[in-house]
Amino acid sequence: MRHMRYGPAMAAVLLSVLFAVGFTFGPARAAERERLVAFLGVTGFDVALDSIALSAADAPAMLGREESDFGSDWTRVAEEAFDETLMRDMALDILEEELDEELLAHAAEFYASPLGQRLVEAENASHMIEDTEAHQQDGTERIARMVAEGDPRLAVLRRLMRAIQETGNAVRATQEIQIRFLMAASDAGVLERRLDEAALRAFMKESETGMRIAMRKAALANAAETYSDFRDSEIRAYAEALEDQRMQEVYELMNAVQYEIMAARFEVLAVRMADLHPGTAL
């Protein structure tokens, strides 16, 4: 299911699984799979992982091409490269080695709360929106009204964005994903000319400031729309929860997992794209 939602009762069940299985983290033992699956569900990270598949649609444009340039089999190949079950298994493998007892328990307890589950539901829906342009436009208009009216909610949203963005460098991670994809496509012969990685990285570095500003504006607009049904006090409580150092570490790890999986799957897709042409099928 692409839209996975958990009500308070289900959240309680998932949280009970997290604690009932028992803490087995440590340098000598990995976490038990069942407990981590529950963690993904209660935090909504499972849907965030599934949403990575939507990014496959950006691949042709990143190469300056159209989907039609890769034939009728494009959709199937993209779905295979970004298989949701495979991506969840990859995430679980990493988390088994990296996520420790205190961090898992802290994050799970917050997201299993009534407010946490409402936040997860809203974020899950936002992750899986296909018409992202309309969603972004609605959020941008909300922000414009807040600015015009001097709405104090804007400061609350900005605090939330700072708490989220403190957990990692999204700009550099996004650039690294693009570089790995483009270099894989170049090595596979998808591009007419081979790329020079040093030159590509230099170009990305020059555009970093502009990209950072654009991503911050986009993130703020997305937050305005995603959390539109939440009171200022609830958003403030969420920001406070995310500012906790333990939550910062959880988000840093989860972001790293998501970025690594996305980059790895884009590299696989690049290789598959080399065999796709109009009128061909694999």
KASULGI-V60946 format. One record per residue. OMEGA is omega in radians with two decimals (NA if undefined). NEAR is the number of other C-alpha atoms within 12 Angstrom. Layout:
# KASULGI-V60946
omega->[OMEGA OMEGA]
near->[NEAR NEAR]
This chain:
# KASULGI-V60946
omega->[-3.09 3.11 -3.12 -3.08 -3.14 3.05 -3.12 -3.12 3.13 3.12 3.13 3.11 -3.12 3.14 3.12 3.09 -3.11 -3.08 -3.09 -3.12 3.09 -3.13 -3.12 -3.12 3.10 -3.09 -3.06 -3.07 3.07 3.12 3.13 -3.03 -3.07 -3.12 3.13 3.07 3.10 3.11 3.11 -3.11 -3.05 3.12 -3.08 -3.12 3.10 3.13 3.08 3.09 3.13 -3.08 3.09 -3.12 -3.14 -3.10 3.12 -3.14 -3.13 -3.02 -3.13 -3.12 3.11 3.11 -3.10 -3.07 3.07 3.10 -3.12 3.12 -3.07 2.97 -3.06 -3.10 -3.07 -3.06 -3.12 -3.12 3.12 3.12 3.10 -3.14 -3.11 -3.14 -3.03 3.13 3.12 -3.11 3.09 3.12 3.09 3.14 -3.14 3.12 -3.13 -3.09 3.09 -3.08 -2.91 -3.01 -3.07 -3.00 -3.05 -3.11 3.14 -3.10 -3.11 -3.12 -3.12 -3.12 3.13 -3.05 3.08 3.11 3.12 3.11 -3.13 -3.12 3.04 3.10 3.12 -3.14 -3.14 -3.12 3.09 3.13 -3.14 -3.14 -2.97 3.08 3.14 3.10 -3.06 -3.13 3.12 3.11 -3.14 3.14 3.10 3.12 3.12 3.11 3.08 3.14 3.14 3.12 3.11 3.14 -3.11 -3.08 -3.09 -3.08 3.13 3.11 -3.12 3.13 3.13 3.11 3.13 3.07 3.12 3.14 3.09 3.14 -3.14 -3.04 3.05 -3.03 3.14 -3.14 -3.08 -3.10 -3.11 3.09 3.12 3.11 -3.14 3.08 -3.14 -3.13 -3.13 3.11 -3.10 3.13 3.09 3.11 3.11 -3.14 -3.11 3.13 3.11 3.14 -3.13 -3.14 3.11 -3.13 3.02 -3.04 -3.13 3.13 3.13 3.12 3.11 3.11 3.13 -3.14 -3.14 -3.09 -3.01 -3.09 3.13 3.13 -3.13 3.14 -3.13 -3.12 3.10 3.11 -3.14 -3.13 3.14 3.12 3.11 3.14 -3.14 -3.13 -3.09 -3.07 -3.07 -3.11 -3.12 3.08 3.10 -3.11 3.13 3.10 3.11 3.11 3.11 3.12 3.12 3.13 -3.11 3.13 3.08 -3.06 3.13 3.11 3.09 -3.14 3.10 -3.13 3.12 3.13 -3.11 3.07 3.14 3.11 -3.10 -3.13 -3.14 3.12 3.14 3.14 -3.12 -3.13 3.06 3.09 3.09 -3.14 -3.14 3.13 3.14 -3.10 -3.13 -3.11 -3.12 3.11 3.10 3.10 -3.14 3.08 3.12 NA]
near->[12 23 24 29 26 35 23 22 16 21 33 27 23 33 36 22 28 35 26 17 20 20 25 25 25 16 13 11 16 24 31 28 28 25 33 42 32 35 44 39 39 45 44 40 39 40 37 39 41 37 35 39 37 29 33 34 28 22 41 31 17 25 28 14 19 17 25 19 23 32 24 18 23 32 27 22 32 35 27 23 33 36 28 27 23 23 34 31 24 28 36 33 21 25 33 31 24 28 39 28 30 22 27 40 32 29 38 39 30 31 38 37 28 22 29 32 33 31 35 37 35 31 33 32 29 33 31 28 26 18 14 21 14 16 27 26 22 23 29 26 21 27 32 19 18 22 15 12 12 12 16 19 28 30 22 29 40 27 26 33 32 25 28 33 25 23 26 25 23 27 25 23 27 28 30 28 32 36 32 33 38 37 33 32 32 25 24 24 21 32 23 14 14 17 24 16 21 12 14 22 22 14 17 24 20 15 17 22 16 14 22 23 15 16 23 25 24 26 32 38 34 35 38 39 29 33 36 26 18 24 19 23 19 23 32 27 23 35 28 24 29 31 25 22 20 25 33 27 27 36 33 27 27 34 31 29 34 35 34 27 37 41 34 28 37 43 33 30 40 40 28 33 43 29 23 29 21 18 14 17 18 20]
